[in-house]
Amino acid sequence: MVVINVQRRLAAILVADVVGFSSLIGQDETGTLAAMKKLRTKLIDPRISEHEGRVFKTTGDGLLVEFPSVVNAVACAVEIQRGMAVRNADLSLDRVIEFRIGINMGDVVIEGEDVLGDGVNVAARLESIAPAGGVTISGIALDGVGNRLELECHDLGDQVFKNIATPVRVYQIEPVSKSGLRAEPADNSKPSIAVLPFQNMSGDPEQEYFSDGITEDIITDLSKVSGLTVVARNTVFTYKDQAVVIEDVAKKLKVGFVLEGSVRKSEGRVRITAQLVDGKSGSHIWAERYDRTLNHIFALQDEISKSIVEALKVRLLPEELNVISSRSTDSPDAYEALLMGKFFLYRGVEIRVIKVAKQLFAKAIDIDPNYARAYAAMAGCEAQLLLYGDPEASPEKVFANSTRALALDQDLADAHASHGWALHLVGRLTESEIEFERALALGSGSLEVYYYYGRARIAQGDYESGAAMMEKAIVLSPDDYRLFIFLRMAYVALGRELKAKEAAREGLLRVDEEIKARPDNTAALCAGAVMSTELGETDRALSLTTLAEMFTGSDIAALYNLGCCYAKLGQLERAIDCLEHQLSGSPTYIAARLPWMQNDSDLDSLREQPRYLALVARMEAKITTIAK
């Protein structure tokens, strides 16, 4: 006689099921089964294993999982749904796979490898009422989580389930963005719009900067209209040179309208076509074609922005009209030099490329010495060179340009941000704070403001504020790998292990895209290595670190990043070898780098090492001449 060993215990149960599985199989059986297999291998099973779960039953379209802790079960569920949201974001609707997940904690019966009992049955009922892509949880399970996870839940009240004796209190875990943050509710009272990168129709790839600049300026103009919600530049530019379906873009970016267009510039003339499209129906609301001389480019941009505002029936306040019409130069040549400079600055992953941008901003200033935007761009350029460790860079150069920009126009947010960054580097922290807060008030939609401010906060050891700044930056630019580097760093310092892993996981997705485009980008390679280590993927971290070392050379900023990689990998002597190169920088660079040496959580393994302590002391001693 076979004896079955029966045990009882308290367990957390997760039940997941695919929404509309039969329909998906009916449409494409082979493709759906292959996609499911890939999801299990790449996403679901690794997350379950990471959180110590055990799959005890599978069906064609779902699985049942036991966890030793309800905290583990909930963390796993949320990470799976976030991963699915990222996976689905770039797919057509017919290829989207979504899960419903239910979680319960209760008494279960263990029979061999199987798990039975009301604890499992309730979890299955919870799964059945979860929304597509969502998670529902019983009240008793939520009580078990307590405040150990950062969750936002909606109370669905007591629910009566078939064959369950007593009502169950049910909560729905609120949706989360792919950055791992709680999604901010959309302001449904305002129309929302995404301006896709205008196509360059000039037949000359070198004219790309002009079409990009026109797009950016239209985004900037519309962002100044209080009655509109506008998607940030860095987000929409991920669609550059891609064939898109407008309805899919609108759904992914959660906007009601999309503007698309093209630019042709030739022989002193510019032709722009623009179409405003309804995001749901794909129908055109407004379309126009403009053919003007280049001397009329500013009036043309004003006309496009005002036409969009009028088409959306948004009230344009008088002060907003004045701001839109203010270009800070009347020179098309200066404007064109500024656009070309920004083209290089946005793509600058090396000092030499950023210096090309600097030359172009200088050209714009030569053409129009009163061009405020050009001075602000030059200040930002000098700030970037400081970050990259250029020996010729200095806070004084940032100050000179930001001060001149602000003298010409007190309302340039990026100029205030660059000024604040330079003040931070020379230790004038109170003044720096004032400038950053002014920048925030003027440009709440500026990625650069949150990026500089967040970096300054983290360097000062204020990880809570630094994380908040990076979280806001990610909302504006969810595909920028740099932001996840600093967000993960802050979470590690705050002891938020699960949040740090989530930031690392999301950051790696962006790093992969960056490395595909620029395989020699040492910053991205090092970021990928550090985040891989965070996730326990040591082999991948070693591979990326080796690649980064091939391209690093004598770049001291890159060597700092490489030192972080080796520190995370436990290769402490090699880490310090890299970090010692920081001593070759200017006093200003060393002063800027020293707070990171002291507060960067990636270097925590070095804190007690005699060589590291001696290095920090030598860096402190070398800081002798910093401009006040």
N, C-alpha and C positions, 0 to 999 in steps of 0.2 A: 504494500500500500504506500502510495506517495504521500508524504507529510508536507503540507504547505505551511511555511513559517509565517504567521500573521502577527504584525506589529501595529501598534497605534502610536501616533505622535502628532505634535502640532507642526504644521508646515505652511509655507507660503506657496500658493499655486497660481501659475500664470497660464491662461488659455488664449491662444491666438488663432485666428481664422482669416482666410482670404475673402475679401468682399467680392461677390459675383464670380466665384471661381468657375462655376459651370458655364457661364457665358464666355469667360476668357478661354476655356478649353474648347468651346464650340467654335470660336473664331480662329484660334491658332493653337492646336493641341501641342505640337512639337515645340513651338516657340515659348509657350507658357510654361511647360514642364522644364525646359532648359533654363528659363529665367528664374524659376523657383529653385532649381538646383544651385544656381549661381548665388542667389540670395542667401540660401542656407550656408553655403561655403564661405562667402565673403563677408556677410554681415551678421546673420542671426546666430549661427552656432558659435562664432568667436565671442559675441557679446554674452551669450549664455554661459560659456566657459569662463569668461573673465569674471562673471558675477557668481560663480560656483553653482550654477544651476544644473539640473539633470533632466534631460528629455525622457519622459517615461512612456509617452504614447505619441504616435503620429498618425495623421489621416492624410488623404490626398491633398487637402487644402489647409491643414492646420497642425498644431502641435500642443501638447500639454507638458508643462515644465514644473518641477519641484525645486524650491530654493530653501536654503537653511535660514534665510532672513527675509522678511518682507521688504526691508530697505533694498536688499540686492535685487529682489523681484521688480520693484518699481523702477529702480535705476536702470535695470536692463530693458524694461518695457519702453521707457522714455527714450533711451538711446536707439533702440530699434526703430521707433517711429520717426525720430529725427533723421536717422540714416535713410529710411524709406522716403522721407520728404525730399531729401537731397537727391536721391536716386531718381525720383519721379519728376523732379522739376524740369529736366531737360528732355522729357519724353513726350511724344504725342499721346493724346488721351487713350487711344486704343492699346497702348503698351503699358499703361500705368497699372501697377499692382499695389493694392492697399490692404492693410491688416486692421482688423478689430482686435483689441486686447482687453481681457478682463482679469482682475487680480483679486484673490481672496486669501485670508489667513484663517485656518481652522483645523479641527481634528480630522485626521485622515487615517485610513487603514492601508497598511503596506502588505501586499500579497505578492511575494517574489519581487519582480521588477515593476509591478503595477501599483498604482496609487488609487484608492477608491474612497468614497464617503462624501458627506455633505460639503466638506471643504472644497472638493473638486467640483461638485455639482453647482455650487453657488458661483464659482469662478466661471464656469461655462455659461451660466445665465447672464452674468455680468458682461461677458464677451458679446452675447447676442444683442445687447442694447447699446453697445459702444458705437460711436460714430466712426465712419471710415477714416482711418488714420489716427484714431483716438484711443484713449485708455480710460476704462471705468474701474473703480476700486470700491470695495466694501468699506463701510465705516470702521469696522473693527481692524481691517488692514491698515487704513489710513492712521488710526490711532497708534498702531505699531510703528509707523514711520516717524511720527512725532515731528520734530523740527530738524531731523537729521538730513533732510533733502530740501532744496529750495523749490517748492512746488506751489502752484496756484491752482486751486480746485474749485469747482462749481458744485454746490449741493443739489442733487436731483431728488432729494427726499426719500421717504420709505417706498420701496418697490416690492410688489407681491409677485413671486415667481412660481411657476407650475412645479408641483411636487416638493416645494420648500415650505416647511411648516410655518415659519414666522417671517414677517416682512424684513427686508434687508435695507439698511441705510446705504445709499449709493452716492458716490461722488465721481465727477468727471474731471480728469486732470486737464487743465487748460492747454490749448495748443501752444507750441513753442516754435520759435524761429530756428533756422538751420544753424544759427550761431550758438545755439544752446541757451538763448535768453528767452524770457517770456515775450511773446510777440506783442508789440504795442498795438492797441486797438486803432483801427483806421478812423480818421475823422470823416464820417459819412456825410457831414454837412458841406464838405468842400469837394469840388471836382478834383480828381487826381490824374496826373499825366506823366508819361515817360517820353522823352525826346530821344529817339534812336539816332545813332551817328549818321549824319548825312553822307551820302555816297559821293566820292570824288569822281566826277565824270569828265575831268580835264584831259584824260589820256596820258597824264604825267604823274607817276607815283610820287614825285617830289612835291606835288601840290596837295598831298594828303593833309599837311598841317593846316591848310586853309579851310578845308571842309570840316576838319575836327574843331578848329577854332570857332567857326560859325555855329556849330552844334553847341559847344560849350557856352558861348555867349547867349544863345537863346535860352539854354537851361538857367543861366545866371539871371537873365531878365525875368523869366517866369517865376523863379524862386523868390523874387522880391515882391510878388503879388500875394497879399495876405489871404486872398480868397482861393488860392490854389495850393494843392499838395504836389510837389514835383520830385521825381526820383533823381537821386544824385548822379553826377557825371560818371564817377568810377563804376557805378553799377550798370548803367546803360551801355558803357563802352565795352562791356564784355560781349556785346552783340555785334561789335564792329566786324564787318566783312562776312557776316553770317546771313544765310537765307533764313528768314523767320516767318512764322505764321503769326499775324498780329494778335489774334485771339489768344494764342498760347502765351505770347509775351505778356499780354495784359493780365492773364490769369496768374502767371508766375510772379509778376511784380505787383499784383493787387492794385491795378489802376483801371480807371474807367475809360481813359483815352490814350492814344499813342500818336505821336507826331513822327512822320518819316519824310525824307526828302533827299535831294541831291544838289550838288554844287558844281558848276562848270566855270572855270576862270581862265580867260584867254585874252591877250592883247588889250589889256586895260578895261575889259568888261567882265561882268559876273552875271551868271544866270542861275537862279535858285528856284527849284520847284519844292513845294511843301504840301503835304496832305495830312489832315487831322482825321483820325479814324476812330470809330466807336469800338472799344475793346471787346464788347460782347458780340456784336453782330458783324463786325468787320466792315460796316458800311462807312462811306466817306461823309464827314460832316462839313468839311471845308477843304478846298484845294485851290492853289493859286500858283501861277508861274510869273517870275519876275526877271526882267532883262534890263540891267542898268550898267552905267559906267562904274568903275571901281571907286570913283570919288563919292558915289552915293551909297556906299556899303552900310554906313551907320544908319541912314534914314531907312534903308531897306530892312535892316534888322529890327528897327523900331516898328516898322509896319507889320512885319511878320508876328512879332510878339503881341502887338495890339489886336491884330486880326484873330489870333488864337483866343485871347481873353474875351473878345467880343463874341466869338463863336460858342464859347462855353458859358456865355451869359454871366460872366463874373464882373463884379463891380471893381473898377480900377480907381483907387483913391488918388487925389491930386498929387500927393507926395510920392506915390509909387510911380506915377507917370513921369515925374521929374527925374526919379532915380533911373528908370529905364532909359530915358532919353539922354542921360549923362554918360558919355563915353570917355571923358577925361583927355581926349585928343581929337583934333580935327584932321589929322594926317593919316590917310590910308596907308602910306608907306611905314609909318611908325607902328600902326596897328598890325600890319602884315609881319613886321619883324617880331613883334610881341607874340603873335600866334605861332610863328616858326620856333621861337625860343621855348614856348610852352610845350610844343610837340616834342622837343628833345628832353626837356626837364621831366616830363611825365614818363619818358622811357629811359631815364638816366639810372642805370645800375652801376655805372663806373664814373670815376672822377672826370675822365676825358670827355664823356658825353655831356655831363653837367656843365663843363666849361664851354662847350659849344653853345649851350643855352645861354650861358652868361654873356658870351660875345654878342648874341642876338639881342638880348635885353639892353646891352650897352648901345647897340646900333639904334634901337628904338628911342633911347634917351638922347642920343646924338641928334636924331631927327627932330625930336620934340622934347626939349629940356624940362618941360612942365607936365610930362606924361606920368601921372600918379600911379597908374596901374603898372607901368614899366618899372618904376622904382620899387613897388611892392613885390613884383615878380623877381627883381634882382635881389631883394632882401631874402626872399624864400630860397633863391638859388644859393646865396652865400650860406644860409642856414644848412642847406643840404650838404654843401662842401664841408662844413664843420662836422656834420654827422659822419661823413666818409673819411675824416682825418686828413683832408688836404692841408699840407704844410703852409700854403699861402693863405688859407682861410683864417678869419679872425672875427670876434664879436664886433669889433669896431666897424668892419665893413657891413655887417648886418645892420648895426645901429645907423650908420650913415644913410643907407638906402631906405630903411623903414622910417626914419625920422623925416627924410625928405618926402616920402610918399604921404605920410600923415600930415605934413605941413600943407601939402597940396589938397589932400582929401582926408578928413578925420574919420571917415566912415568906411575905410577899407579894412575888412576883418582880417584878411591874410597879412596885412602889414602889421597890425596889432599883434597877431600871433607870432610872426617872425621876431618882432621887437621883444615880446615876452620871452621867447626862447633864448635870445641873446642875453637878456637880463638874468635868466636862470643860469646860464653857463658861467657868468662871472659872479654868481653868488648873491645877486641882488634880488632875493626871493620875494620880498614884499612887493616891490615894484613889478616883478614878473607876474605875480598873482593878479595885480590890478590890470595889467595889459591883457592877460589871458581872459579875464572875466569880461573885459571890454570887447575882445574879439568874439567871445561867445554871444554877447548881447547883439552884436552886429551881424554875425554870420552863423546862426545855429545850424545851418545846412552845410557848413564848411568842414570837409574831412580834415584838412590841414590843421584847423584849430583844435579839434579833438585829439589828433595824432600828436602834435607838439605838446599840448597840455598834459595828455596822458603820460607821455614819456617823461616829462618833467616831474610829475607826481610819483611815478614809480622810482625814478632815480633818487627822490627824496625819501623813499621808504614809505610813502603814503599809498599802500597797495590798494586799499579800498577805493579811494578816489580815482587812482590810476585805472583800476579795472572798470569803474563806471564810465570813464572817458572812452576807453577802448570799446566797451559795449556799445556806446552811442556811435562811435566811428563805424563799427561793424554794421549797424542798422543802415548807415549811409552807404557803405561800400562792403557788402557781404562777401565779395570775392577777392579781397586784398589780403594776401597771406601774411603780410607784415603785422597786421592788427592782431592776428591770432597768436603770434609769437609773444607779444607783450601781455595779452590777456591771459595766456597760459602761465606766464611767468608770475603775474600778480596772483592768480589762483593758487599756485604752488606756495607762494610766500604766505598766503592767508590760510593754508592748510585745507583748502577745498579740493580734495583729491579727485572726486568724480567730475567736478567742473573743469579741473585742469586737464583731465583725460579727454573730456568732450571737446575742449578748445584745441587740444593737440590733434585729435582725430579730424576735426573740421579743418584745421589749418593744413594738415597733410594733403587734403583734397585740393586745396588751392596751390600748395607748393608743387604738387605733381603737374598742374597746368602751367605754372611759371617755368618749371624746369624743361617742359616740352618746348616752350617758346624760346627760353634762354638757358641752354644746358650748362653755360659757364657762369651763371649767377651764383657766386659763392654765398651770398646772404641767404638765398633760397635753399641752397644745398645744406648749409649749416642749420637753418631753421628746420628742415626736414629731418636732419639727423637728431637734433635735440628732441623734437616731438616724437620721433620713432622710439627713442630711448624712454620717453615718458610712458609710452604704451607697451614697453617691454619687447619691442621689435629690434633687438640688438644687432642682428645681422644686417638689417636694412640700414640702421644707424651707422654701422661701420663702413658700409659701402658708400653712403652719401658723404661721410667724413673724408674718406679716401679721395673721392672725386673733388670735394671742395679744396683739399690740400693741393691738388694738381693745379688749380687755377689761382690760388691765393697769392703766391709770390711774396712781395714785401709790403703788401697793402695792410697797414696796421689795424684798420677797422675790421678787415676780413680775418686777420689773425686773432683778434679778440673773439670773434664769433667761433673760430675754430677751437680756441681755448675752451669755450663753453661746451663744445661738442665732446672734447676729451674729458673734461671734468664730469660731465653726465655719464660718460662711458666708464668712469673710474680709472682712467689713465692719467693720474694726477701730475706726474712729472712732465709728460708731454703737454698737458694743459698749461702748466706754468711756463714751459719753454715758449709757447705761443704768446702768453700774456706778457712776458718780459719785453717783447717788442714794443709794448705801449710806451716804454721809456724813451723811444726814439721820436715821439711826437712833440709838438710844440707845447709850451706851458699851458696854453689855452686848451689844447686837445686833452692833455693829461688831466687838467682840472675838470673837464667835461666827462672824462672816462672814469675818474676816481669814484664818484658816487655809485656808478654801476658795479665797479669792483667790490664795493662795500655792501650793495643791496641786491645785486642780481642773484636770484634764487638758483640759477644754473651753476653758480660757483660755490654753493653751500658745502660741497665735499672738500673744498680747499681751505676752509676758514681756519683750521688749526695747523696747517702745514707751515713749517718754519720758512721755507722758500717763499711761499705766498705772502706771509706776514712781512718778510723782509722786502719783498717787491712793493707792497702797499706803502711801507715806510719810505722807500726810495722815491716813489711817485709823489708822496706828500712833500718830501724835501725838495723835489725839483720844481714845484709850483712856487715861483718867486715873483713873476711879473705878470699879473693879470690886470687888464684895464679896469678901472673903477669908474 
